[in-house]
Amino acid sequence: MKANEEEKVRSRKNEQRGSFHHDPAMIDPTVRIPPLRSDLELLPVSKNGVDLIYIVDSQGYMDQPLVLGKPVSALLPMLNGHYSVRDIVRDLRRYGADTGETELQELVMAFDKAGLLLSPSFQQRREKIEERFEKRKLRPAVCAGVSYPANAADLRAMLKRAFEETERVPVSFGRIRALFAPHIDTRVNLSVYASGFRHLAALKPKRVVILATSHYSGGYHPLYNGLPYIGSHKDFSTPLGVVPADLKAIRDLAAVAGQTGLSFRDRAHRSEHSIELHLVFLQYMWSHPFAIVPILVGSLEDLYYMREGDTGKKVDAMTRELGNRYAEDDETLFLISGDLAHIGKKFGDRQSANSMYDDMCSYDRLFLGSAARGRADELLSLQAEYDDAYRICGFPPLYTALQALPEARGTITGYDIWDDREQESAVSFCSIIYSDGAR
């Protein structure tokens, strides 16, 4: 009997080897620690002269942001999936630290409990969160209280000031068909938003087809492989109320989803800001009822190398569908959510944004020239030629919209650059009004 029990213990230890568990007492110190999640944002901050690391989870899997002191945060580079507790302790002792295995185990497990590590327990947590979201009928606001006020009165006051303080750009329009506008944090610049949205104030469309950058769909691999478009049946909520989904239009698109590469597994919408930030402007300006067709657009980089490939065929099918249904529909407005260039160290460049400004601005001028002419083909050629060196996140939704609206021509109403000096990075953004008669 005793021999059998000992064999069971040995078996359990063997099962534990190569895995990661919640109970620190069960961690094999020779097992590699799961890596730190790559989708976390690590922001250096200083408080009262003390250097800290502020950890932000844009995906919302952590219960709250986490602040780490410098000694603890120094361990983060070693959480890369290649080191065990014993490896780290051995290295620390080489530099005079006396951290023990048990102490480090407890710290690592605290990281895991907070949701920092790409561990089995985190995978389970993430799946539960995503499953709950998919079952919901309402997509709640995620930017309220962060990018804009959570209080409706304060939000209206903020938008009122933005429209009053933004100079009106004199333009000549025919029928307004679409607006390309930013989705950069509204705290950065409201005037570029207002410069475009103010031209929609007198419109009363019953339907808004929203084509918006999907920032997070790549993190759901392989869920959206071969699926460049992600729709949702959900209504969207903001502090200004609930915007209903146009279920009839969505059912029509769902009927041809196999040809267009459109998924309705809408997890990518959960923490995405690119649609929500546009909705608050529409809700502020309009009092008439309207419904939305919310579609996120993932990376279309396959088009740079093979225009006639699988992605190209699906994009063509989607743009034909949207064009045939809505290009000439006076009750439909297209809203395109995207920013322009992303440069500097935050986005993977070795040099700071300051050293890249001139090249970025030159590229933006080329991009915006083609965009204003409504030339989707030119935009694609430009992106392919430069291999998207400037990370134009607005290209996928804008290319889709211009393919669906071949007669649209644009007028640029605003352009600016966010200089993120702390992270030696920058983002450019603009607004363009599209109409049948823009000159």
ROFI-9817 format. One record per residue (C-alpha): residue number from 1; residue in three letters; z, x, y. Coordinates in Angstrom, 1 decimal, decimal comma, padded with zeros to 4 digits. Layout:
(NUM ALA (Z X Y));
...
This chain:
(1 MET (000,0 000,0 000,0));
(2 LYS (000,9 002,8 002,4));
(3 ALA (-002,3 004,6 001,6));
(4 ASN (-004,3 001,5 002,4));
(5 GLU (-002,5 001,1 005,8));
(6 GLU (-003,2 004,7 006,7));
(7 GLU (-006,9 004,2 005,8));
(8 LYS (-007,0 001,2 008,1));
(9 VAL (-005,5 003,2 011,0));
(10 ARG (-008,0 006,0 010,4));
(11 SER (-010,8 003,4 010,4));
(12 ARG (-009,7 001,8 013,6));
(13 LYS (-009,6 005,3 015,3));
(14 ASN (-013,1 006,0 014,1));
(15 GLU (-014,3 002,7 015,5));
(16 GLN (-012,6 003,5 018,8));
(17 ARG (-014,4 006,9 019,1));
(18 GLY (-017,3 006,7 021,4));
(19 SER (-016,1 003,4 023,0));
(20 PHE (-013,9 002,5 025,9));
(21 HIS (-011,0 000,1 025,9));
(22 HIS (-008,6 -001,6 028,4));
(23 ASP (-005,4 -000,3 026,9));
(24 PRO (-004,8 003,3 028,1));
(25 ALA (-002,8 004,0 024,9));
(26 MET (-006,0 003,4 022,9));
(27 ILE (-008,3 005,7 024,8));
(28 ASP (-009,4 008,7 022,9));
(29 PRO (-009,2 011,5 025,5));
(30 THR (-012,3 013,1 023,9));
(31 VAL (-014,5 010,0 024,5));
(32 ARG (-016,8 010,2 027,5));
(33 ILE (-015,7 008,0 030,4));
(34 PRO (-018,3 005,3 031,4));
(35 PRO (-020,2 006,3 034,6));
(36 LEU (-019,4 005,0 038,0));
(37 ARG (-021,6 002,0 038,9));
(38 SER (-024,7 003,2 040,7));
(39 ASP (-024,9 000,0 042,8));
(40 LEU (-021,7 000,6 044,6));
(41 GLU (-021,7 001,8 048,3));
(42 LEU (-019,4 004,6 049,0));
(43 LEU (-018,6 004,8 052,7));
(44 PRO (-016,6 007,7 054,2));
(45 VAL (-014,2 006,4 056,8));
(46 SER (-011,3 007,9 058,7));
(47 LYS (-008,0 006,1 059,6));
(48 ASN (-005,3 007,7 061,6));
(49 GLY (-006,9 011,1 061,0));
(50 VAL (-006,9 010,6 057,2));
(51 ASP (-010,3 010,8 055,4));
(52 LEU (-010,9 007,9 053,0));
(53 ILE (-013,7 006,4 050,9));
(54 TYR (-014,4 002,7 051,3));
(55 ILE (-016,0 001,3 048,2));
(56 VAL (-018,2 -001,8 048,8));
(57 ASP (-019,7 -003,9 046,0));
(58 SER (-022,7 -005,8 047,5));
(59 GLN (-023,1 -007,6 044,1));
(60 GLY (-019,6 -009,1 044,4));
(61 TYR (-018,4 -008,2 040,9));
(62 MET (-015,3 -006,5 042,4));
(63 ASP (-012,5 -008,9 043,6));
(64 GLN (-012,3 -007,0 046,9));
(65 PRO (-013,4 -003,7 048,5));
(66 LEU (-011,4 -000,7 047,5));
(67 VAL (-010,1 002,2 049,6));
(68 LEU (-009,5 005,6 048,0));
(69 GLY (-007,7 008,6 049,4));
(70 LYS (-009,5 012,0 049,4));
(71 PRO (-007,7 013,5 046,4));
(72 VAL (-008,5 010,5 044,2));
(73 SER (-012,1 010,1 045,5));
(74 ALA (-012,7 013,7 044,6));
(75 LEU (-012,9 012,6 041,0));
(76 LEU (-015,8 010,2 041,6));
(77 PRO (-018,6 012,8 041,1));
(78 MET (-017,1 013,5 037,6));
(79 LEU (-017,4 009,9 036,6));
(80 ASN (-021,1 010,3 035,6));
(81 GLY (-020,9 009,5 031,9));
(82 HIS (-020,8 013,1 030,8));
(83 TYR (-017,1 013,9 030,9));
(84 SER (-014,1 012,7 028,9));
(85 VAL (-010,5 012,6 030,2));
(86 ARG (-009,8 015,9 028,4));
(87 ASP (-012,9 017,5 030,0));
(88 ILE (-011,8 016,5 033,5));
(89 VAL (-008,2 017,5 033,0));
(90 ARG (-009,4 020,9 031,7));
(91 ASP (-011,6 021,4 034,8));
(92 LEU (-008,8 020,3 037,2));
(93 ARG (-006,4 022,8 035,7));
(94 ARG (-008,9 025,6 036,3));
(95 TYR (-008,4 024,9 040,0));
(96 GLY (-004,6 024,7 039,9));
(97 ALA (-004,2 020,9 039,5));
(98 ASP (-001,5 019,8 037,0));
(99 THR (-002,9 016,3 036,3));
(100 GLY (-002,0 015,2 032,7));
(101 GLU (-004,2 013,2 030,3));
(102 THR (-002,0 010,1 030,4));
(103 GLU (-002,0 010,1 034,2));
(104 LEU (-005,8 010,4 034,4));
(105 GLN (-006,2 007,8 031,7));
(106 GLU (-004,2 005,3 033,8));
(107 LEU (-006,2 006,1 036,9));
(108 VAL (-009,5 005,7 035,0));
(109 MET (-008,4 002,4 033,5));
(110 ALA (-007,4 001,2 037,0));
(111 PHE (-010,9 002,1 038,1));
(112 ASP (-012,3 000,1 035,2));
(113 LYS (-010,0 -002,9 035,9));
(114 ALA (-011,2 -002,9 039,5));
(115 GLY (-014,8 -003,0 038,3));
(116 LEU (-016,0 000,4 039,3));
(117 LEU (-017,2 001,7 035,9));
(118 LEU (-020,2 000,7 033,9));
(119 SER (-018,0 -000,1 030,9));
(120 PRO (-018,1 -002,7 028,1));
(121 SER (-015,4 -004,7 030,0));
(122 PHE (-017,4 -004,6 033,2));
(123 GLN (-020,5 -005,8 031,3));
(124 GLN (-018,5 -008,8 030,0));
(125 ARG (-017,1 -009,5 033,5));
(126 ARG (-020,6 -009,4 035,0));
(127 GLU (-022,1 -011,6 032,4));
(128 LYS (-019,4 -014,3 033,0));
(129 ILE (-020,0 -014,2 036,7));
(130 GLU (-023,8 -014,5 036,3));
(131 GLU (-023,5 -017,3 033,8));
(132 ARG (-021,3 -019,3 036,1));
(133 PHE (-023,7 -018,9 039,0));
(134 GLU (-026,7 -020,0 037,0));
(135 LYS (-025,0 -023,2 036,1));
(136 ARG (-024,1 -024,1 039,6));
(137 LYS (-026,2 -026,6 041,7));
(138 LEU (-025,2 -025,1 045,0));
(139 ARG (-025,7 -021,5 046,2));
(140 PRO (-022,7 -020,7 048,5));
(141 ALA (-023,0 -018,5 051,5));
(142 VAL (-022,2 -014,8 050,9));
(143 CYS (-022,8 -013,5 054,4));
(144 ALA (-020,5 -015,8 056,3));
(145 GLY (-017,5 -013,9 057,7));
(146 VAL (-019,4 -010,7 057,2));
(147 SER (-022,8 -010,6 058,9));
(148 TYR (-022,1 -013,7 060,9));
(149 PRO (-019,1 -015,9 061,8));
(150 ALA (-017,8 -018,2 059,0));
(151 ASN (-016,8 -020,8 061,6));
(152 ALA (-019,6 -023,1 062,5));
(153 ALA (-018,7 -023,3 066,2));
(154 ASP (-018,6 -019,6 066,5));
(155 LEU (-021,9 -019,2 064,6));
(156 ARG (-023,6 -021,7 066,9));
(157 ALA (-022,2 -019,9 070,0));
(158 MET (-023,5 -016,6 068,7));
(159 LEU (-027,0 -018,0 068,1));
(160 LYS (-027,0 -019,8 071,4));
(161 ARG (-026,3 -016,5 073,2));
(162 ALA (-029,0 -014,7 071,2));
(163 PHE (-031,7 -017,2 072,2));
(164 GLU (-030,5 -017,3 075,9));
(165 GLU (-030,4 -013,5 076,2));
(166 THR (-033,7 -012,8 074,4));
(167 GLU (-036,8 -012,6 076,7));
(168 ARG (-039,5 -015,0 075,6));
(169 VAL (-042,7 -013,1 074,6));
(170 PRO (-045,8 -014,8 076,1));
(171 VAL (-048,1 -015,6 073,2));
(172 SER (-051,0 -018,0 072,5));
(173 PHE (-050,9 -020,0 069,3));
(174 GLY (-052,9 -022,4 067,3));
(175 ARG (-051,1 -024,1 064,4));
(176 ILE (-048,1 -022,0 063,5));
(177 ARG (-048,2 -021,3 059,8));
(178 ALA (-045,6 -018,6 059,2));
(179 LEU (-042,9 -016,3 060,6));
(180 PHE (-042,2 -012,8 059,4));
(181 ALA (-038,7 -011,9 060,5));
(182 PRO (-036,0 -009,4 059,6));
(183 HIS (-033,1 -009,8 057,3));
(184 ILE (-031,1 -006,8 058,6));
(185 ASP (-027,5 -007,5 059,3));
(186 THR (-027,4 -009,8 062,3));
(187 ARG (-024,7 -007,6 063,9));
(188 VAL (-027,3 -004,9 064,3));
(189 ASN (-029,7 -006,8 066,4));
(190 LEU (-030,1 -010,6 067,0));
(191 SER (-032,8 -010,3 069,7));
(192 VAL (-035,6 -009,5 067,2));
(193 TYR (-034,6 -012,5 065,1));
(194 ALA (-034,5 -014,7 068,2));
(195 SER (-037,9 -013,4 069,5));
(196 GLY (-039,6 -014,9 066,5));
(197 PHE (-037,5 -017,9 065,5));
(198 ARG (-037,6 -019,4 069,1));
(199 HIS (-041,3 -020,2 068,5));
(200 LEU (-040,3 -022,5 065,6));
(201 ALA (-037,9 -024,6 067,6));
(202 ALA (-040,3 -027,5 068,3));
(203 LEU (-041,7 -027,6 064,8));
(204 LYS (-040,7 -030,3 062,3));
(205 PRO (-041,9 -029,3 058,9));
(206 LYS (-040,5 -031,2 055,9));
(207 ARG (-040,8 -028,1 053,7));
(208 VAL (-040,2 -024,4 054,2));
(209 VAL (-041,6 -022,0 051,6));
(210 ILE (-039,3 -018,9 051,8));
(211 LEU (-040,7 -015,7 050,5));
(212 ALA (-038,0 -013,0 050,7));
(213 THR (-037,3 -009,5 049,6));
(214 SER (-035,3 -009,2 046,4));
(215 HIS (-033,0 -006,3 046,8));
(216 TYR (-031,1 -006,6 043,5));
(217 SER (-033,5 -007,9 040,8));
(218 GLY (-034,1 -004,4 039,5));
(219 GLY (-030,4 -004,2 038,6));
(220 TYR (-030,9 -007,0 036,1));
(221 HIS (-033,2 -005,0 033,8));
(222 PRO (-034,8 -006,2 031,6));
(223 LEU (-034,3 -009,8 032,7));
(224 TYR (-037,1 -009,8 035,3));
(225 ASN (-039,5 -007,3 033,7));
(226 GLY (-043,0 -008,6 034,3));
(227 LEU (-041,7 -011,3 036,6));
(228 PRO (-042,3 -010,5 040,3));
(229 TYR (-041,1 -013,8 041,6));
(230 ILE (-037,7 -015,4 041,2));
(231 GLY (-037,2 -019,0 042,3));
(232 SER (-034,1 -021,3 042,3));
(233 HIS (-033,4 -025,0 041,9));
(234 LYS (-030,2 -024,7 044,0));
(235 ASP (-029,4 -026,1 047,3));
(236 PHE (-028,2 -023,5 049,8));
(237 SER (-025,0 -023,7 051,8));
(238 THR (-024,0 -022,0 055,1));
(239 PRO (-021,3 -022,8 057,6));
(240 LEU (-023,9 -025,1 059,3));
(241 GLY (-024,4 -027,3 056,3));
(242 VAL (-026,4 -027,6 053,1));
(243 VAL (-030,1 -027,1 052,9));
(244 PRO (-031,6 -029,0 049,9));
(245 ALA (-034,1 -027,5 047,6));
(246 ASP (-037,5 -029,2 047,4));
(247 LEU (-037,3 -030,1 043,7));
(248 LYS (-040,7 -031,7 043,6));
(249 ALA (-042,4 -028,5 044,9));
(250 ILE (-040,3 -026,4 042,6));
(251 ARG (-041,2 -028,5 039,6));
(252 ASP (-044,9 -028,0 040,5));
(253 LEU (-044,5 -024,3 040,6));
(254 ALA (-042,4 -024,2 037,4));
(255 ALA (-045,3 -025,9 035,6));
(256 VAL (-047,5 -022,8 036,2));
(257 ALA (-044,7 -020,2 036,0));
(258 GLY (-046,2 -018,5 033,0));
(259 GLN (-049,3 -017,6 035,0));
(260 THR (-047,6 -016,6 038,2));
(261 GLY (-044,7 -014,5 036,8));
(262 LEU (-042,1 -016,9 038,3));
(263 SER (-038,6 -016,9 036,8));
(264 PHE (-036,0 -019,5 037,4));
(265 ARG (-033,2 -017,4 035,9));
(266 ASP (-031,9 -017,2 039,5));
(267 ARG (-029,1 -014,6 039,1));
(268 ALA (-030,8 -012,4 041,7));
(269 HIS (-030,2 -015,1 044,3));
(270 ARG (-026,4 -014,9 043,9));
(271 SER (-025,6 -012,1 046,3));
(272 GLU (-028,9 -011,8 048,0));
(273 HIS (-028,8 -012,1 051,8));
(274 SER (-032,5 -012,2 052,7));
(275 ILE (-032,9 -016,0 052,5));
(276 GLU (-029,5 -017,0 053,8));
(277 LEU (-029,8 -015,1 057,1));
(278 HIS (-033,0 -017,0 057,9));
(279 LEU (-031,5 -020,4 057,0));
(280 VAL (-028,8 -020,3 059,7));
(281 PHE (-031,5 -019,9 062,4));
(282 LEU (-033,4 -023,0 061,1));
(283 GLN (-030,2 -025,0 060,8));
(284 TYR (-029,2 -024,1 064,4));
(285 MET (-032,7 -025,0 065,8));
(286 TRP (-033,6 -028,1 063,8));
(287 SER (-032,0 -031,5 063,6));
(288 HIS (-034,7 -033,0 061,4));
(289 PRO (-034,3 -033,0 057,6));
(290 PHE (-036,2 -030,3 055,7));
(291 ALA (-036,1 -028,8 052,2));
(292 ILE (-036,8 -025,3 051,0));
(293 VAL (-038,7 -023,6 048,2));
(294 PRO (-036,6 -020,4 047,9));
(295 ILE (-038,6 -017,5 046,2));
(296 LEU (-037,4 -013,9 046,0));
(297 VAL (-040,2 -011,3 045,6));
(298 GLY (-039,4 -008,2 043,5));
(299 SER (-041,2 -004,8 043,7));
(300 LEU (-044,9 -004,9 043,6));
(301 GLU (-045,4 -001,2 043,3));
(302 ASP (-047,5 -001,6 040,2));
(303 LEU (-050,2 -002,8 042,6));
(304 TYR (-050,4 000,6 044,1));
(305 TYR (-051,7 002,1 040,9));
(306 MET (-053,5 -000,8 039,1));
(307 ARG (-054,6 -003,7 041,3));
(308 GLU (-056,1 -005,5 038,4));
(309 GLY (-053,2 -005,1 036,0));
(310 ASP (-050,6 -007,6 034,8));
(311 THR (-048,7 -007,7 038,1));
(312 GLY (-051,9 -008,1 040,1));
(313 LYS (-053,0 -011,0 038,0));
(314 LYS (-049,7 -012,8 038,5));
(315 VAL (-049,6 -012,1 042,2));
(316 ASP (-053,1 -013,5 042,5));
(317 ALA (-052,1 -016,6 040,5));
(318 MET (-049,0 -017,2 042,6));
(319 THR (-050,9 -016,7 045,9));
(320 ARG (-053,7 -019,1 044,8));
(321 GLU (-051,1 -021,7 043,9));
(322 LEU (-049,2 -021,4 047,2));
(323 GLY (-052,5 -021,3 049,1));
(324 ASN (-054,0 -024,3 047,4));
(325 ARG (-050,9 -026,4 047,8));
(326 TYR (-049,6 -025,4 051,3));
(327 ALA (-052,0 -023,2 053,3));
(328 GLU (-053,5 -026,3 055,1));
(329 ASP (-050,4 -028,5 054,8));
(330 ASP (-049,1 -029,4 058,3));
(331 GLU (-045,8 -030,3 056,8));
(332 THR (-045,2 -026,9 055,3));
(333 LEU (-044,0 -023,7 057,1));
(334 PHE (-043,9 -020,3 055,4));
(335 LEU (-040,9 -018,1 056,2));
(336 ILE (-041,2 -014,4 055,2));
(337 SER (-038,0 -012,3 055,1));
(338 GLY (-038,4 -008,6 055,2));
(339 ASP (-037,6 -005,4 057,1));
(340 LEU (-039,8 -002,4 057,6));
(341 ALA (-039,1 001,3 057,0));
(342 HIS (-035,9 002,7 055,4));
(343 ILE (-035,5 006,4 056,0));
(344 GLY (-032,8 009,1 055,9));
(345 LYS (-030,1 010,3 053,5));
(346 LYS (-028,7 006,9 052,7));
(347 PHE (-032,1 006,0 051,2));
(348 GLY (-032,7 009,2 049,2));
(349 ASP (-034,4 011,4 051,8));
(350 ARG (-033,2 015,0 052,0));
(351 GLN (-033,5 015,2 055,7));
(352 SER (-031,8 013,0 058,3));
(353 ALA (-033,6 010,1 059,9));
(354 ASN (-033,8 011,9 063,3));
(355 SER (-036,2 014,4 061,9));
(356 MET (-038,4 011,6 060,5));
(357 TYR (-038,6 009,2 063,5));
(358 ASP (-042,0 010,2 064,7));
(359 ASP (-043,6 009,9 061,3));
(360 MET (-041,9 006,6 060,6));
(361 CYS (-043,0 005,1 063,9));
(362 SER (-046,5 006,2 063,3));
(363 TYR (-046,5 004,5 060,0));
(364 ASP (-044,9 001,4 061,4));
(365 ARG (-047,7 001,1 063,9));
(366 LEU (-050,3 001,3 061,2));
(367 PHE (-048,5 -001,2 059,0));
(368 LEU (-047,9 -003,7 061,9));
(369 GLY (-051,5 -003,4 063,0));
(370 SER (-052,7 -004,5 059,6));
(371 ALA (-049,9 -007,1 059,3));
(372 ALA (-050,9 -008,7 062,7));
(373 ARG (-054,5 -008,9 061,6));
(374 GLY (-053,4 -010,7 058,5));
(375 ARG (-055,0 -008,1 056,3));
(376 ALA (-053,2 -008,1 053,0));
(377 ASP (-055,8 -005,7 051,6));
(378 GLU (-055,2 -003,1 054,3));
(379 LEU (-051,4 -003,3 053,8));
(380 LEU (-051,8 -002,7 050,1));
(381 SER (-054,2 000,2 050,7));
(382 LEU (-051,8 001,7 053,2));
(383 GLN (-048,8 001,4 050,9));
(384 ALA (-050,7 002,9 048,0));
(385 GLU (-052,0 005,8 050,1));
(386 TYR (-048,4 006,7 051,2));
(387 ASP (-046,9 005,7 047,8));
(388 ASP (-044,4 003,5 049,8));
(389 ALA (-042,9 006,7 051,3));
(390 TYR (-041,1 004,7 054,0));
(391 ARG (-039,7 002,0 051,6));
(392 ILE (-041,1 -001,0 053,4));
(393 CYS (-038,9 -003,7 051,7));
(394 GLY (-040,8 -006,5 053,5));
(395 PHE (-044,1 -005,5 051,9));
(396 PRO (-043,8 -007,7 048,7));
(397 PRO (-043,1 -011,0 050,5));
(398 LEU (-045,5 -010,3 053,4));
(399 TYR (-048,3 -009,3 051,0));
(400 THR (-047,7 -012,5 049,0));
(401 ALA (-047,7 -014,7 052,1));
(402 LEU (-050,9 -013,2 053,6));
(403 GLN (-052,7 -013,5 050,4));
(404 ALA (-051,8 -017,2 050,4));
(405 LEU (-052,7 -017,6 054,1));
(406 PRO (-055,9 -015,7 054,5));
(407 GLU (-056,8 -017,3 057,8));
(408 ALA (-053,4 -016,5 059,5));
(409 ARG (-053,3 -014,0 062,3));
(410 GLY (-050,1 -012,7 063,9));
(411 THR (-048,5 -011,9 067,2));
(412 ILE (-045,7 -009,3 067,2));
(413 THR (-042,8 -010,7 069,1));
(414 GLY (-040,1 -008,0 068,6));
(415 TYR (-039,6 -004,6 067,1));
(416 ASP (-036,6 -002,3 066,9));
(417 ILE (-034,9 000,5 064,9));
(418 TRP (-031,4 000,6 063,7));
(419 ASP (-030,1 004,1 064,0));
(420 ASP (-027,3 004,5 061,5));
(421 ARG (-026,0 007,8 062,7));
(422 GLU (-023,0 008,0 060,5));
(423 GLN (-025,2 008,0 057,4));
(424 GLU (-028,1 009,9 059,1));
(425 SER (-030,4 007,0 058,3));
(426 ALA (-032,5 004,4 060,0));
(427 VAL (-034,2 001,0 059,4));
(428 SER (-037,0 -000,5 061,4));
(429 PHE (-037,7 -004,2 061,6));
(430 CYS (-039,8 -006,7 063,5));
(431 SER (-040,8 -010,4 064,0));
(432 ILE (-044,4 -011,7 063,7));
(433 ILE (-045,5 -015,2 064,4));
(434 TYR (-048,6 -016,3 062,3));
(435 SER (-050,9 -019,1 063,3));
(436 ASP (-054,5 -020,2 062,7));
(437 GLY (-055,4 -019,2 066,3));
(438 ALA (-053,3 -016,2 067,2));
(439 ARG (-055,2 -013,7 069,3));
